[in-house]
Amino acid sequence: MLIKHPDITHYETEIQQTLNQPDAIHQSQRDINVLVFYRTIKAQRWLVAVARRLNGEGYLITAYQTDAIKTGAKLWSK
């Protein structure tokens, strides 16, 4: 993850906050078992954590910064 997204190298705590206290949660368009968590980090900038639930366990697939919320079914918002 850090190799592809070096801009979030020091964001471990913020990624955990994104998963625990998101501003919005969307369902992936490609895989219904994948959830996309968004947390605002500044105006028009979000930290995104993408997670999958498999066999009762959840795990982080990737995390990155974005300037746009992607399409996908909105499951929850603050």
Secondary structure, 3 states (H helix, E strand, C coil): CCCCCHHHCCCHHHHHHHHHCCCEEEECCCCCCEEEEEEEEECCEEEEEEEEEECCEEEEEEEEEECCCCCCCEEEEC
